Amino acid sequence: MANQSRRDFFKTAGLLGAGAAGLKPKNAHAVPKNVLSDDRMGVLVDTTVCIGCRRCEYACKKAHDLPAGNMESYDDRSVFENMRRPDDKALTVVNEYPSATNPEIPTNVKIQCMHCDHPACVSACIVGAFSKDASGSVVWDGSKCIGCRYCMVACPFQIPAFEYGKAIQPEIRKCDFCINRTKEGLPPACVEICPVEAITYGRRYELVKLAHQKIDKNPDRYINYVYGEKEVGGTSWMYLAGQDFSKLDFPAVGEHPAPGATESLQHAIFAYFVPPALLFSLLGGIMWINRKTEDEE
């Protein structure tokens, strides 16, 4: 009787396992959302105009419920003594660099998530917690995230930050392109507060045209290059500068989309996995059969 029960169980288990193995990849693992709309939005940052007031940092923190302090504290320029990176407490920061033409007028550079057209973080995330919205925003969904932090490794711009100091429900933090504001027809908080209009928000394809028009009209002011137009397949945030971008700590990432190195590997890991509920059912059944056999013996 015990042998028959065991045989019947494994026959059923075999059928279930075969069914799981027969699942198509698109049904077996999380498929990331990556919508690349022709009308996606973007931002053009003119580093020759930015004055380093850091009001964008203040507005960003306020918009994302991060401790912002008072606006006057952002007048402290001693922060420019060291290069800073966005982290879980500051989703955008401004750094200062010596000017190539006038040492008394430094170049200030705002950095944040670039919102790539083909995001490495979206490709690397095995559970679909990152997605590219039709608006151009690359956003993170905490209800799906498992904390693997592959996104941090995959990002060619080293942007996603993990809340290491938070013991309960730590999050991945990065600029979300103020998606809650833009859905209501408002510009990103940093764009709205900029006092010198160094940041222009609009349709990405229109901003590309605007960038090249600025370069053509002011060849002495700008180098003939738009950073982000083609980097890693294109980004939603693009930059103009008066000197080589390598001197402003912009990484040389090439024009090929970054996901090429991560997508096939990460998603293949879970392409044919046995769903956890089925796996635990199989293991529980095996334990029950063995326990029953031992009791009968």
C-alpha atoms as an extended CHARMM CRD file, in Angstrom:
* protein
*
       297  EXT
         1         1  MET       CA              0.0000000000        0.0000000000        0.0000000000  PROA      1               0.0000000000
         2         2  ALA       CA              2.8380000000        2.3390000000        0.8950000000  PROA      2               0.0000000000
         3         3  ASN       CA              4.6530000000        1.4990000000       -2.3550000000  PROA      3               0.0000000000
         4         4  GLN       CA              1.4850000000        2.1820000000       -4.3470000000  PROA      4               0.0000000000
         5         5  SER       CA              0.9530000000        5.5420000000       -2.6330000000  PROA      5               0.0000000000
         6         6  ARG       CA              4.5180000000        6.5100000000       -3.2890000000  PROA      6               0.0000000000
         7         7  ARG       CA              4.2550000000        5.4730000000       -6.9310000000  PROA      7               0.0000000000
         8         8  ASP       CA              1.0320000000        7.4350000000       -7.4080000000  PROA      8               0.0000000000
         9         9  PHE       CA              2.5490000000       10.5240000000       -5.7700000000  PROA      9               0.0000000000
        10        10  PHE       CA              5.6260000000       10.5760000000       -7.9630000000  PROA      10              0.0000000000
        11        11  LYS       CA              3.4980000000        9.9760000000      -11.0360000000  PROA      11              0.0000000000
        12        12  THR       CA              1.4930000000       13.0930000000      -10.1660000000  PROA      12              0.0000000000
        13        13  ALA       CA              4.6490000000       15.0000000000       -9.2600000000  PROA      13              0.0000000000
        14        14  GLY       CA              6.1590000000       14.0740000000      -12.6080000000  PROA      14              0.0000000000
        15        15  LEU       CA              3.1780000000       15.4910000000      -14.4400000000  PROA      15              0.0000000000
        16        16  LEU       CA              3.3360000000       18.7150000000      -12.4330000000  PROA      16              0.0000000000
        17        17  GLY       CA              7.0640000000       19.0250000000      -13.0090000000  PROA      17              0.0000000000
        18        18  ALA       CA              6.6330000000       18.4430000000      -16.7280000000  PROA      18              0.0000000000
        19        19  GLY       CA              3.9760000000       21.1310000000      -16.8050000000  PROA      19              0.0000000000
        20        20  ALA       CA              6.2830000000       23.5640000000      -15.0520000000  PROA      20              0.0000000000
        21        21  ALA       CA              9.1490000000       22.7520000000      -17.3940000000  PROA      21              0.0000000000
        22        22  GLY       CA              6.8390000000       23.3230000000      -20.3490000000  PROA      22              0.0000000000
        23        23  LEU       CA              6.0890000000       26.8990000000      -19.3490000000  PROA      23              0.0000000000
        24        24  LYS       CA              7.2290000000       29.4420000000      -21.8700000000  PROA      24              0.0000000000
        25        25  PRO       CA              9.8260000000       31.9230000000      -20.5910000000  PROA      25              0.0000000000
        26        26  LYS       CA              7.4070000000       34.8220000000      -20.8390000000  PROA      26              0.0000000000
        27        27  ASN       CA              5.0600000000       33.0010000000      -18.4690000000  PROA      27              0.0000000000
        28        28  ALA       CA              7.7250000000       31.7480000000      -16.1020000000  PROA      28              0.0000000000
        29        29  HSD       CA              9.5930000000       34.8960000000      -15.1710000000  PROA      29              0.0000000000
        30        30  ALA       CA              8.8890000000       38.5650000000      -14.6170000000  PROA      30              0.0000000000
        31        31  VAL       CA              8.9270000000       40.4970000000      -17.8650000000  PROA      31              0.0000000000
        32        32  PRO       CA             10.1490000000       44.0800000000      -17.3770000000  PROA      32              0.0000000000
        33        33  LYS       CA              8.1130000000       46.9290000000      -18.7940000000  PROA      33              0.0000000000
        34        34  ASN       CA             10.1620000000       49.0390000000      -21.1700000000  PROA      34              0.0000000000
        35        35  VAL       CA              8.0060000000       51.4400000000      -23.1550000000  PROA      35              0.0000000000
        36        36  LEU       CA              9.9650000000       53.6320000000      -25.5690000000  PROA      36              0.0000000000
        37        37  SER       CA              7.4930000000       56.2530000000      -26.7680000000  PROA      37              0.0000000000
        38        38  ASP       CA              8.4260000000       58.6370000000      -29.5690000000  PROA      38              0.0000000000
        39        39  ASP       CA              6.8710000000       61.4090000000      -27.4580000000  PROA      39              0.0000000000
        40        40  ARG       CA              8.8270000000       60.6030000000      -24.2990000000  PROA      40              0.0000000000
        41        41  MET       CA             10.0050000000       63.5580000000      -22.2780000000  PROA      41              0.0000000000
        42        42  GLY       CA             13.5400000000       64.5950000000      -21.5130000000  PROA      42              0.0000000000
        43        43  VAL       CA             15.6960000000       67.2780000000      -19.9210000000  PROA      43              0.0000000000
        44        44  LEU       CA             18.5420000000       69.2940000000      -21.4120000000  PROA      44              0.0000000000
        45        45  VAL       CA             21.0740000000       70.5690000000      -18.8750000000  PROA      45              0.0000000000
        46        46  ASP       CA             23.2640000000       73.4850000000      -19.9440000000  PROA      46              0.0000000000
        47        47  THR       CA             26.3110000000       73.3130000000      -17.6890000000  PROA      47              0.0000000000
        48        48  THR       CA             27.5640000000       76.6540000000      -19.0310000000  PROA      48              0.0000000000
        49        49  VAL       CA             24.5200000000       78.3630000000      -17.4880000000  PROA      49              0.0000000000
        50        50  CYS       CA             24.3140000000       76.5530000000      -14.1310000000  PROA      50              0.0000000000
        51        51  ILE       CA             25.5180000000       78.7360000000      -11.2310000000  PROA      51              0.0000000000
        52        52  GLY       CA             25.7110000000       75.9850000000       -8.6150000000  PROA      52              0.0000000000
        53        53  CYS       CA             22.9920000000       77.4140000000       -6.3850000000  PROA      53              0.0000000000
        54        54  ARG       CA             21.8390000000       73.8520000000       -5.5510000000  PROA      54              0.0000000000
        55        55  ARG       CA             18.1880000000       74.8920000000       -5.4410000000  PROA      55              0.0000000000
        56        56  CYS       CA             17.5170000000       71.7720000000       -7.4990000000  PROA      56              0.0000000000
        57        57  GLU       CA             18.8200000000       69.6550000000       -4.6180000000  PROA      57              0.0000000000
        58        58  TYR       CA             16.4710000000       71.3880000000       -2.2090000000  PROA      58              0.0000000000
        59        59  ALA       CA             13.4220000000       71.0650000000       -4.4820000000  PROA      59              0.0000000000
        60        60  CYS       CA             14.1440000000       67.3970000000       -5.1560000000  PROA      60              0.0000000000
        61        61  LYS       CA             14.2520000000       66.5610000000       -1.4540000000  PROA      61              0.0000000000
        62        62  LYS       CA             11.0490000000       68.4440000000       -0.7920000000  PROA      62              0.0000000000
        63        63  ALA       CA              9.2880000000       66.6860000000       -3.6560000000  PROA      63              0.0000000000
        64        64  HSD       CA             10.3530000000       63.2540000000       -2.3770000000  PROA      64              0.0000000000
        65        65  ASP       CA              9.7640000000       63.8130000000        1.3500000000  PROA      65              0.0000000000
        66        66  LEU       CA             13.4680000000       63.7250000000        2.2110000000  PROA      66              0.0000000000
        67        67  PRO       CA             14.9860000000       65.9180000000        4.9690000000  PROA      67              0.0000000000
        68        68  ALA       CA             15.7170000000       69.1590000000        3.1250000000  PROA      68              0.0000000000
        69        69  GLY       CA             16.5730000000       71.7100000000        5.8110000000  PROA      69              0.0000000000
        70        70  ASN       CA             16.1870000000       75.3700000000        4.8990000000  PROA      70              0.0000000000
        71        71  MET       CA             16.9940000000       76.7630000000        1.4810000000  PROA      71              0.0000000000
        72        72  GLU       CA             19.6320000000       79.1710000000        2.8340000000  PROA      72              0.0000000000
        73        73  SER       CA             21.8090000000       76.2220000000        3.8910000000  PROA      73              0.0000000000
        74        74  TYR       CA             22.3200000000       75.3870000000        0.1970000000  PROA      74              0.0000000000
        75        75  ASP       CA             24.3220000000       78.5700000000       -0.2440000000  PROA      75              0.0000000000
        76        76  ASP       CA             27.2380000000       76.7890000000        1.4570000000  PROA      76              0.0000000000
        77        77  ARG       CA             29.7070000000       76.1290000000       -1.3600000000  PROA      77              0.0000000000
        78        78  SER       CA             32.1510000000       74.2040000000        0.8020000000  PROA      78              0.0000000000
        79        79  VAL       CA             30.3650000000       71.0210000000       -0.3370000000  PROA      79              0.0000000000
        80        80  PHE       CA             32.0710000000       71.4660000000       -3.6880000000  PROA      80              0.0000000000
        81        81  GLU       CA             35.4490000000       70.6480000000       -2.1580000000  PROA      81              0.0000000000
        82        82  ASN       CA             34.6740000000       66.9540000000       -2.6510000000  PROA      82              0.0000000000
        83        83  MET       CA             32.9200000000       65.2020000000       -5.4840000000  PROA      83              0.0000000000
        84        84  ARG       CA             29.5260000000       63.8920000000       -4.4270000000  PROA      84              0.0000000000
        85        85  ARG       CA             27.2700000000       61.1690000000       -5.7390000000  PROA      85              0.0000000000
        86        86  PRO       CA             23.4880000000       60.7910000000       -5.4220000000  PROA      86              0.0000000000
        87        87  ASP       CA             22.5220000000       58.5070000000       -2.5440000000  PROA      87              0.0000000000
        88        88  ASP       CA             19.4630000000       57.4200000000       -0.5750000000  PROA      88              0.0000000000
        89        89  LYS       CA             19.2190000000       60.8570000000        1.0720000000  PROA      89              0.0000000000
        90        90  ALA       CA             19.9280000000       63.0200000000       -1.9870000000  PROA      90              0.0000000000
        91        91  LEU       CA             18.5740000000       61.8920000000       -5.3570000000  PROA      91              0.0000000000
        92        92  THR       CA             20.4180000000       64.6450000000       -7.1950000000  PROA      92              0.0000000000
        93        93  VAL       CA             23.5820000000       66.6060000000       -6.3850000000  PROA      93              0.0000000000
        94        94  VAL       CA             25.6230000000       69.3610000000       -7.9980000000  PROA      94              0.0000000000
        95        95  ASN       CA             29.4030000000       69.2140000000       -8.3380000000  PROA      95              0.0000000000
        96        96  GLU       CA             31.8070000000       71.9900000000       -9.2840000000  PROA      96              0.0000000000
        97        97  TYR       CA             34.7560000000       71.8170000000      -11.7110000000  PROA      97              0.0000000000
        98        98  PRO       CA             37.3850000000       74.3140000000      -12.9070000000  PROA      98              0.0000000000
        99        99  SER       CA             36.4440000000       76.0670000000      -16.1220000000  PROA      99              0.0000000000
       100       100  ALA       CA             38.5150000000       75.4070000000      -19.2220000000  PROA      100             0.0000000000
       101       101  THR       CA             38.4860000000       79.0860000000      -20.2280000000  PROA      101             0.0000000000
       102       102  ASN       CA             37.8770000000       81.1900000000      -17.1110000000  PROA      102             0.0000000000
       103       103  PRO       CA             39.2530000000       79.8970000000      -13.7720000000  PROA      103             0.0000000000
       104       104  GLU       CA             37.1180000000       82.4140000000      -11.8700000000  PROA      104             0.0000000000
       105       105  ILE       CA             33.8690000000       81.0190000000      -13.2810000000  PROA      105             0.0000000000
       106       106  PRO       CA             33.6350000000       77.3000000000      -12.4420000000  PROA      106             0.0000000000
       107       107  THR       CA             31.5170000000       74.7530000000      -14.2690000000  PROA      107             0.0000000000
       108       108  ASN       CA             28.7040000000       73.2560000000      -12.2380000000  PROA      108             0.0000000000
       109       109  VAL       CA             27.1870000000       69.9010000000      -13.1050000000  PROA      109             0.0000000000
       110       110  LYS       CA             23.9290000000       68.4640000000      -11.7930000000  PROA      110             0.0000000000
       111       111  ILE       CA             23.7870000000       64.6690000000      -11.7480000000  PROA      111             0.0000000000
       112       112  GLN       CA             20.9410000000       62.2150000000      -11.1480000000  PROA      112             0.0000000000
       113       113  CYS       CA             19.4850000000       59.1320000000      -12.8230000000  PROA      113             0.0000000000
       114       114  MET       CA             19.8700000000       59.5050000000      -16.5980000000  PROA      114             0.0000000000
       115       115  HSD       CA             16.6240000000       57.6140000000      -17.3340000000  PROA      115             0.0000000000
       116       116  CYS       CA             18.1390000000       55.5820000000      -20.1550000000  PROA      116             0.0000000000
       117       117  ASP       CA             16.0810000000       54.6370000000      -23.2010000000  PROA      117             0.0000000000
       118       118  HSD       CA             17.3260000000       51.0640000000      -22.7680000000  PROA      118             0.0000000000
       119       119  PRO       CA             17.9080000000       50.9130000000      -18.9930000000  PROA      119             0.0000000000
       120       120  ALA       CA             20.3910000000       48.4050000000      -17.6240000000  PROA      120             0.0000000000
       121       121  CYS       CA             18.5320000000       48.4110000000      -14.3040000000  PROA      121             0.0000000000
       122       122  VAL       CA             15.2930000000       47.3490000000      -16.0170000000  PROA      122             0.0000000000
       123       123  SER       CA             17.1110000000       44.5930000000      -17.8550000000  PROA      123             0.0000000000
       124       124  ALA       CA             19.0410000000       43.3600000000      -14.8300000000  PROA      124             0.0000000000
       125       125  CYS       CA             16.0640000000       43.2140000000      -12.4470000000  PROA      125             0.0000000000
       126       126  ILE       CA             14.9060000000       39.5860000000      -12.3410000000  PROA      126             0.0000000000
       127       127  VAL       CA             11.5080000000       40.3990000000      -10.8430000000  PROA      127             0.0000000000
       128       128  GLY       CA             10.4780000000       43.3900000000      -12.9560000000  PROA      128             0.0000000000
       129       129  ALA       CA             10.7410000000       45.9330000000      -10.1350000000  PROA      129             0.0000000000
       130       130  PHE       CA             12.1710000000       48.5280000000      -12.5490000000  PROA      130             0.0000000000
       131       131  SER       CA             10.2950000000       49.7550000000      -15.5930000000  PROA      131             0.0000000000
       132       132  LYS       CA             10.5950000000       52.3740000000      -18.3240000000  PROA      132             0.0000000000
       133       133  ASP       CA              7.4100000000       54.4530000000      -18.5010000000  PROA      133             0.0000000000
       134       134  ALA       CA              6.0720000000       55.9580000000      -21.7210000000  PROA      134             0.0000000000
       135       135  SER       CA              6.7690000000       59.3920000000      -20.2360000000  PROA      135             0.0000000000
       136       136  GLY       CA             10.4940000000       58.6260000000      -20.2500000000  PROA      136             0.0000000000
       137       137  SER       CA             10.7930000000       57.9420000000      -16.5140000000  PROA      137             0.0000000000
       138       138  VAL       CA             12.5950000000       54.8690000000      -15.2070000000  PROA      138             0.0000000000
       139       139  VAL       CA             10.7970000000       53.9790000000      -11.9870000000  PROA      139             0.0000000000
       140       140  TRP       CA             11.1470000000       51.4260000000       -9.1850000000  PROA      140             0.0000000000
       141       141  ASP       CA              8.3050000000       49.3720000000       -7.6640000000  PROA      141             0.0000000000
       142       142  GLY       CA              9.0060000000       48.4310000000       -4.0540000000  PROA      142             0.0000000000
       143       143  SER       CA              6.1970000000       45.8480000000       -3.9930000000  PROA      143             0.0000000000
       144       144  LYS       CA              8.1700000000       43.6900000000       -6.4400000000  PROA      144             0.0000000000
       145       145  CYS       CA             11.7590000000       44.3020000000       -5.3010000000  PROA      145             0.0000000000
       146       146  ILE       CA             13.5590000000       41.4270000000       -3.5470000000  PROA      146             0.0000000000
       147       147  GLY       CA             16.6200000000       43.4690000000       -2.5860000000  PROA      147             0.0000000000
       148       148  CYS       CA             19.0970000000       41.6500000000       -4.8460000000  PROA      148             0.0000000000
       149       149  ARG       CA             20.6580000000       45.0100000000       -5.8630000000  PROA      149             0.0000000000
       150       150  TYR       CA             21.5880000000       43.7770000000       -9.3560000000  PROA      150             0.0000000000
       151       151  CYS       CA             20.3950000000       47.1990000000      -10.5440000000  PROA      151             0.0000000000
       152       152  MET       CA             23.2180000000       48.8730000000       -8.6450000000  PROA      152             0.0000000000
       153       153  VAL       CA             25.8100000000       46.6610000000      -10.3100000000  PROA      153             0.0000000000
       154       154  ALA       CA             24.2870000000       46.9790000000      -13.7820000000  PROA      154             0.0000000000
       155       155  CYS       CA             23.8730000000       50.7830000000      -13.9060000000  PROA      155             0.0000000000
       156       156  PRO       CA             26.6610000000       52.2800000000      -16.0550000000  PROA      156             0.0000000000
       157       157  PHE       CA             26.2050000000       55.6090000000      -14.2430000000  PROA      157             0.0000000000
       158       158  GLN       CA             26.3120000000       54.1400000000      -10.6990000000  PROA      158             0.0000000000
       159       159  ILE       CA             23.0510000000       55.7740000000       -9.6470000000  PROA      159             0.0000000000
       160       160  PRO       CA             20.6780000000       53.4270000000       -7.7300000000  PROA      160             0.0000000000
       161       161  ALA       CA             21.3110000000       53.6580000000       -3.9790000000  PROA      161             0.0000000000
       162       162  PHE       CA             20.2410000000       51.2150000000       -1.2650000000  PROA      162             0.0000000000
       163       163  GLU       CA             19.0660000000       52.2920000000        2.1710000000  PROA      163             0.0000000000
       164       164  TYR       CA             21.7160000000       50.3640000000        4.1080000000  PROA      164             0.0000000000
       165       165  GLY       CA             20.9430000000       52.2930000000        7.2830000000  PROA      165             0.0000000000
       166       166  LYS       CA             17.3090000000       51.2210000000        7.2820000000  PROA      166             0.0000000000
       167       167  ALA       CA             16.7000000000       47.8890000000        9.0250000000  PROA      167             0.0000000000
       168       168  ILE       CA             13.0210000000       47.4420000000        8.0930000000  PROA      168             0.0000000000
       169       169  GLN       CA             11.9060000000       47.5970000000        4.4640000000  PROA      169             0.0000000000
       170       170  PRO       CA             14.9540000000       49.3420000000        2.9840000000  PROA      170             0.0000000000
       171       171  GLU       CA             14.3890000000       50.7550000000       -0.4800000000  PROA      171             0.0000000000
       172       172  ILE       CA             16.3150000000       51.3830000000       -3.6710000000  PROA      172             0.0000000000
       173       173  ARG       CA             16.3630000000       55.1560000000       -4.0800000000  PROA      173             0.0000000000
       174       174  LYS       CA             16.9920000000       57.2040000000       -7.2120000000  PROA      174             0.0000000000
       175       175  CYS       CA             15.5130000000       60.0760000000       -9.1900000000  PROA      175             0.0000000000
       176       176  ASP       CA             12.1140000000       59.0400000000      -10.5820000000  PROA      176             0.0000000000
       177       177  PHE       CA             11.8570000000       62.0120000000      -12.9670000000  PROA      177             0.0000000000
       178       178  CYS       CA              9.1540000000       63.3790000000      -10.6400000000  PROA      178             0.0000000000
       179       179  ILE       CA              6.6880000000       61.0450000000      -12.3410000000  PROA      179             0.0000000000
       180       180  ASN       CA              3.9100000000       61.9600000000       -9.8930000000  PROA      180             0.0000000000
       181       181  ARG       CA              4.3070000000       65.6300000000      -10.8340000000  PROA      181             0.0000000000
       182       182  THR       CA              4.6570000000       65.1190000000      -14.5880000000  PROA      182             0.0000000000
       183       183  LYS       CA              1.5210000000       62.9580000000      -14.6990000000  PROA      183             0.0000000000
       184       184  GLU       CA             -0.3380000000       66.0100000000      -13.4110000000  PROA      184             0.0000000000
       185       185  GLY       CA              1.1520000000       68.2300000000      -16.0940000000  PROA      185             0.0000000000
       186       186  LEU       CA              3.8110000000       69.7620000000      -13.8400000000  PROA      186             0.0000000000
       187       187  PRO       CA              7.5370000000       69.8730000000      -14.6710000000  PROA      187             0.0000000000
       188       188  PRO       CA             10.0700000000       68.0490000000      -12.4660000000  PROA      188             0.0000000000
       189       189  ALA       CA             10.6990000000       69.9340000000       -9.2160000000  PROA      189             0.0000000000
       190       190  CYS       CA             14.3260000000       70.6940000000      -10.1040000000  PROA      190             0.0000000000
       191       191  VAL       CA             13.3130000000       72.2100000000      -13.4440000000  PROA      191             0.0000000000
       192       192  GLU       CA             10.6340000000       74.3820000000      -11.8670000000  PROA      192             0.0000000000
       193       193  ILE       CA             12.9060000000       75.8990000000       -9.2270000000  PROA      193             0.0000000000
       194       194  CYS       CA             16.0120000000       76.5900000000      -11.3450000000  PROA      194             0.0000000000
       195       195  PRO       CA             16.4900000000       80.4060000000      -11.2190000000  PROA      195             0.0000000000
       196       196  VAL       CA             18.6440000000       80.6310000000      -14.3550000000  PROA      196             0.0000000000
       197       197  GLU       CA             16.7980000000       78.1120000000      -16.5570000000  PROA      197             0.0000000000
       198       198  ALA       CA             19.8220000000       75.8960000000      -16.9000000000  PROA      198             0.0000000000
       199       199  ILE       CA             17.4580000000       72.9160000000      -17.0910000000  PROA      199             0.0000000000
       200       200  THR       CA             14.9760000000       72.6190000000      -19.9710000000  PROA      200             0.0000000000
       201       201  TYR       CA             12.1250000000       70.0960000000      -19.8670000000  PROA      201             0.0000000000
       202       202  GLY       CA             10.3380000000       68.9510000000      -23.0250000000  PROA      202             0.0000000000
       203       203  ARG       CA              9.9540000000       66.2660000000      -25.6830000000  PROA      203             0.0000000000
       204       204  ARG       CA             13.2500000000       64.4820000000      -26.0430000000  PROA      204             0.0000000000
       205       205  TYR       CA             13.4170000000       64.7580000000      -29.8260000000  PROA      205             0.0000000000
       206       206  GLU       CA             12.7910000000       68.5140000000      -29.5810000000  PROA      206             0.0000000000
       207       207  LEU       CA             15.5190000000       68.8950000000      -26.9770000000  PROA      207             0.0000000000
       208       208  VAL       CA             18.0150000000       67.1330000000      -29.2560000000  PROA      208             0.0000000000
       209       209  LYS       CA             17.2440000000       69.7080000000      -31.9470000000  PROA      209             0.0000000000
       210       210  LEU       CA             17.5010000000       72.5540000000      -29.4240000000  PROA      210             0.0000000000
       211       211  ALA       CA             20.8790000000       71.3100000000      -28.2090000000  PROA      211             0.0000000000
       212       212  HSD       CA             22.3680000000       71.2710000000      -31.7000000000  PROA      212             0.0000000000
       213       213  GLN       CA             20.8970000000       74.6870000000      -32.4660000000  PROA      213             0.0000000000
       214       214  LYS       CA             22.6270000000       76.0870000000      -29.3810000000  PROA      214             0.0000000000
       215       215  ILE       CA             25.9250000000       74.5340000000      -30.4430000000  PROA      215             0.0000000000
       216       216  ASP       CA             25.6170000000       75.8890000000      -34.0000000000  PROA      216             0.0000000000
       217       217  LYS       CA             24.8040000000       79.4080000000      -32.7910000000  PROA      217             0.0000000000
       218       218  ASN       CA             27.4930000000       79.4920000000      -30.0910000000  PROA      218             0.0000000000
       219       219  PRO       CA             30.4550000000       77.3670000000      -31.2500000000  PROA      219             0.0000000000
       220       220  ASP       CA             32.7990000000       79.2480000000      -28.9290000000  PROA      220             0.0000000000
       221       221  ARG       CA             30.6030000000       78.5060000000      -25.9170000000  PROA      221             0.0000000000
       222       222  TYR       CA             29.9760000000       74.7940000000      -26.4120000000  PROA      222             0.0000000000
       223       223  ILE       CA             31.9300000000       71.7810000000      -27.5490000000  PROA      223             0.0000000000
       224       224  ASN       CA             30.2310000000       70.0600000000      -30.4740000000  PROA      224             0.0000000000
       225       225  TYR       CA             28.7470000000       67.1870000000      -28.5080000000  PROA      225             0.0000000000
       226       226  VAL       CA             25.4720000000       66.4160000000      -26.7220000000  PROA      226             0.0000000000
       227       227  TYR       CA             26.1070000000       63.9610000000      -23.8960000000  PROA      227             0.0000000000
       228       228  GLY       CA             23.2110000000       61.5330000000      -23.5650000000  PROA      228             0.0000000000
       229       229  GLU       CA             22.0090000000       61.8080000000      -27.1440000000  PROA      229             0.0000000000
       230       230  LYS       CA             23.6210000000       58.4860000000      -28.0190000000  PROA      230             0.0000000000
       231       231  GLU       CA             25.2260000000       57.2240000000      -24.7870000000  PROA      231             0.0000000000
       232       232  VAL       CA             24.1070000000       53.6400000000      -24.0190000000  PROA      232             0.0000000000
       233       233  GLY       CA             21.5060000000       53.9610000000      -26.7730000000  PROA      233             0.0000000000
       234       234  GLY       CA             20.2660000000       57.3590000000      -25.5990000000  PROA      234             0.0000000000
       235       235  THR       CA             19.1510000000       58.8480000000      -22.2850000000  PROA      235             0.0000000000
       236       236  SER       CA             16.2990000000       61.1200000000      -21.2480000000  PROA      236             0.0000000000
       237       237  TRP       CA             18.7200000000       63.5360000000      -19.5430000000  PROA      237             0.0000000000
       238       238  MET       CA             21.1810000000       65.2280000000      -21.8800000000  PROA      238             0.0000000000
       239       239  TYR       CA             23.9700000000       67.7710000000      -21.3560000000  PROA      239             0.0000000000
       240       240  LEU       CA             25.7630000000       70.6390000000      -23.0480000000  PROA      240             0.0000000000
       241       241  ALA       CA             29.2170000000       71.7240000000      -21.9010000000  PROA      241             0.0000000000
       242       242  GLY       CA             32.0310000000       74.1120000000      -22.7400000000  PROA      242             0.0000000000
       243       243  GLN       CA             34.7490000000       71.5110000000      -22.2470000000  PROA      243             0.0000000000
       244       244  ASP       CA             35.3130000000       67.8120000000      -22.7390000000  PROA      244             0.0000000000
       245       245  PHE       CA             32.8550000000       65.7600000000      -20.7210000000  PROA      245             0.0000000000
       246       246  SER       CA             35.6200000000       63.4990000000      -19.4130000000  PROA      246             0.0000000000
       247       247  LYS       CA             36.9230000000       66.4980000000      -17.4300000000  PROA      247             0.0000000000
       248       248  LEU       CA             33.5040000000       66.7700000000      -15.7970000000  PROA      248             0.0000000000
       249       249  ASP       CA             33.5350000000       63.1410000000      -14.6250000000  PROA      249             0.0000000000
       250       250  PHE       CA             31.0120000000       61.9400000000      -17.1980000000  PROA      250             0.0000000000
       251       251  PRO       CA             31.7380000000       58.2470000000      -17.8270000000  PROA      251             0.0000000000
       252       252  ALA       CA             32.6680000000       57.0490000000      -21.3030000000  PROA      252             0.0000000000
       253       253  VAL       CA             29.9690000000       54.3910000000      -21.6510000000  PROA      253             0.0000000000
       254       254  GLY       CA             29.8040000000       54.0300000000      -25.4200000000  PROA      254             0.0000000000
       255       255  GLU       CA             26.7350000000       54.0860000000      -27.6350000000  PROA      255             0.0000000000
       256       256  HSD       CA             25.5800000000       50.4870000000      -27.2980000000  PROA      256             0.0000000000
       257       257  PRO       CA             22.7050000000       49.8520000000      -24.8510000000  PROA      257             0.0000000000
       258       258  ALA       CA             24.0150000000       48.5690000000      -21.5280000000  PROA      258             0.0000000000
       259       259  PRO       CA             21.3680000000       45.7920000000      -21.1270000000  PROA      259             0.0000000000
       260       260  GLY       CA             23.1230000000       43.7340000000      -23.7930000000  PROA      260             0.0000000000
       261       261  ALA       CA             25.5060000000       42.3410000000      -21.1750000000  PROA      261             0.0000000000
       262       262  THR       CA             22.9200000000       41.5880000000      -18.5180000000  PROA      262             0.0000000000
       263       263  GLU       CA             19.5260000000       40.7920000000      -20.0360000000  PROA      263             0.0000000000
       264       264  SER       CA             20.1320000000       37.2970000000      -21.3710000000  PROA      264             0.0000000000
       265       265  LEU       CA             21.9770000000       36.2250000000      -18.2250000000  PROA      265             0.0000000000
       266       266  GLN       CA             19.6270000000       37.5940000000      -15.5670000000  PROA      266             0.0000000000
       267       267  HSD       CA             16.3580000000       36.5670000000      -17.1640000000  PROA      267             0.0000000000
       268       268  ALA       CA             17.6580000000       33.1490000000      -18.1800000000  PROA      268             0.0000000000
       269       269  ILE       CA             18.2120000000       32.3940000000      -14.4950000000  PROA      269             0.0000000000
       270       270  PHE       CA             14.4680000000       32.3780000000      -13.9180000000  PROA      270             0.0000000000
       271       271  ALA       CA             13.2720000000       31.4810000000      -17.4030000000  PROA      271             0.0000000000
       272       272  TYR       CA             12.2570000000       27.9200000000      -16.4950000000  PROA      272             0.0000000000
       273       273  PHE       CA             12.1950000000       27.9560000000      -12.7040000000  PROA      273             0.0000000000
       274       274  VAL       CA              9.7420000000       25.8160000000      -10.7690000000  PROA      274             0.0000000000
       275       275  PRO       CA              7.3130000000       28.1740000000       -9.0030000000  PROA      275             0.0000000000
       276       276  PRO       CA              7.9180000000       28.1930000000       -5.2120000000  PROA      276             0.0000000000
       277       277  ALA       CA              4.3960000000       26.9460000000       -4.3700000000  PROA      277             0.0000000000
       278       278  LEU       CA              4.8720000000       23.8930000000       -6.5860000000  PROA      278             0.0000000000
       279       279  LEU       CA              8.3650000000       23.2520000000       -5.2680000000  PROA      279             0.0000000000
       280       280  PHE       CA              7.2310000000       23.3280000000       -1.6370000000  PROA      280             0.0000000000
       281       281  SER       CA              4.2650000000       21.0760000000       -2.4820000000  PROA      281             0.0000000000
       282       282  LEU       CA              6.5950000000       18.5060000000       -4.0100000000  PROA      282             0.0000000000
       283       283  LEU       CA              8.9860000000       18.5860000000       -1.0650000000  PROA      283             0.0000000000
       284       284  GLY       CA              6.1300000000       18.4390000000        1.4330000000  PROA      284             0.0000000000
       285       285  GLY       CA              4.6090000000       15.4740000000       -0.3690000000  PROA      285             0.0000000000
       286       286  ILE       CA              7.8860000000       13.5700000000       -0.3290000000  PROA      286             0.0000000000
       287       287  MET       CA              8.2410000000       14.1710000000        3.4060000000  PROA      287             0.0000000000
       288       288  TRP       CA              4.6310000000       13.0240000000        3.9880000000  PROA      288             0.0000000000
       289       289  ILE       CA              5.1290000000        9.7820000000        2.0110000000  PROA      289             0.0000000000
       290       290  ASN       CA              8.3520000000        8.9550000000        3.8700000000  PROA      290             0.0000000000
       291       291  ARG       CA              6.7590000000        9.7270000000        7.2420000000  PROA      291             0.0000000000
       292       292  LYS       CA              3.7320000000        7.5220000000        6.3840000000  PROA      292             0.0000000000
       293       293  THR       CA              5.9920000000        4.6360000000        5.2860000000  PROA      293             0.0000000000
       294       294  GLU       CA              8.0190000000        4.8210000000        8.4850000000  PROA      294             0.0000000000
       295       295  ASP       CA              4.8480000000        4.8040000000       10.6060000000  PROA      295             0.0000000000
       296       296  GLU       CA              3.4540000000        1.7420000000        8.7950000000  PROA      296             0.0000000000
       297       297  GLU       CA              6.7420000000       -0.1190000000        9.1140000000  PROA      297             0.0000000000
